[in-house]
Amino acid sequence: MRLANQWLLSFTLILSSTIAHPQLKKKLDPKLARIRYSFSVHAGAPPLTFLVQVDESSVVTGVQVFQPSNAAPFQTLPACKDLPMQLFEGDERLTLVEHADVNFDGYEDIELLQYLNAHLGKKVFCVYLWDPASGRFQYEPQLFIADPVPHPDTKTITSHAEYFGGEHIDSTFHWEGAKLVLVSESGLVRGPKLECGFVEYSRKPIKGKMQTMDENYTDCDEKPHLFPQR
């Protein structure tokens, strides 16, 4: 089995789980959402204030950024259109804005929550990187991935995507200049027969292309079929 496009699989599963989400809860009153946040982009800098925008349908539409002692926002960052975040009753204390230095340049970046599956512990963010040259945040589409976790010691970002039925994908990235590059991937996904069977695999780049290193296939009869290491 060739696992040529796990990115497509990841987002297919994410979107399908979004569509299948039971709309049993009432929409949250926008006035009850936790919309105010504050942090400094680097040590010693005055903190910025962030106000999340929530429309009448309880959908997160973006976040406004304010400088100290300024009543008008100096920047408004729109939510990602791919996966709008709608709030329901019970989301009153949900953290909608997080921050981390995800490109390891010494400045904190914004993570605006766009998707949450509490059962699987899965989050997807719309990420904006701080640009010290312009003094503004800039959208980074490469980080629209499941649960990006930066690791300053190794200068890598890991992503763990958990799905129903035990399927999961673990990915590790690093920056090559402004490009986010996949350096390893492993996981457990459905086999050729969707009703049963799994493939446990690992992939790494060889001469600039991702190559499958191991594939352990379990058929519908639960008998393992082992493929030799490449």
Phi, psi and omega in degrees: 000132179258124182258070191281337186220071179290335176300315180296317179299316182303311184284333173297316180291320178299311182293322180294323179289331176292314180297324183279357182298123182292124180271062183266336182276156174281149176295143180289139171299120183307331181291343182265354181288149177276101190249349188255130179218160180207136173196163178265144181283339173202162184302131178091346179277147177296144182291143172268155177251139182236125177244114179286136178264127179234125184277184184294340178269009180066028177261132177288119184254347180162191179215136177265143182244128184239139171275159180302141176059030177229119185284343181256139178292141176268352178201140173238121184256118182285152174290158177290132184285340185295328188212077183295139182264117177253137183260143179234167177305133186107347180264016185302323183255014181295130178282116184264339179234126173238168179214149179193159175272089188273351176243009170059040179254005179092003181238142179284142181242158184267138172238108180265118184299130181237342180203139178217129169238099186296326182296320181266353183066035186252134176229148171231136184241154165265114190256134176238123180270139176284128177255105183296334181293317181265345183069033181219164177269144179232135181295137178239096184295338181294340182262014175279069184228166182288126171046062178290126180238115179280144178236096185300329183293325180253357183055041178236161175237128177251152179224126177243116180251113181257139181229165179295148178085009178092354179290144178201157178223127176248127182232147176234134182234159166217164182269132168243093190068235179267004183259130176271119188246133176284123183249343174196154179207140176210161180174186177228117184228167179298145177279190181301327178264113189294335184281344180194166179090141181224160173234122172261127190217165170217147182221145176216157179284135174229119182054042175085000181233139179291127180237142177286125181266319181220143172220118175244109187258127175254119183282180181296338178274007178066017175269127182287142173241109187265132177256136183296152178294138180268000000 
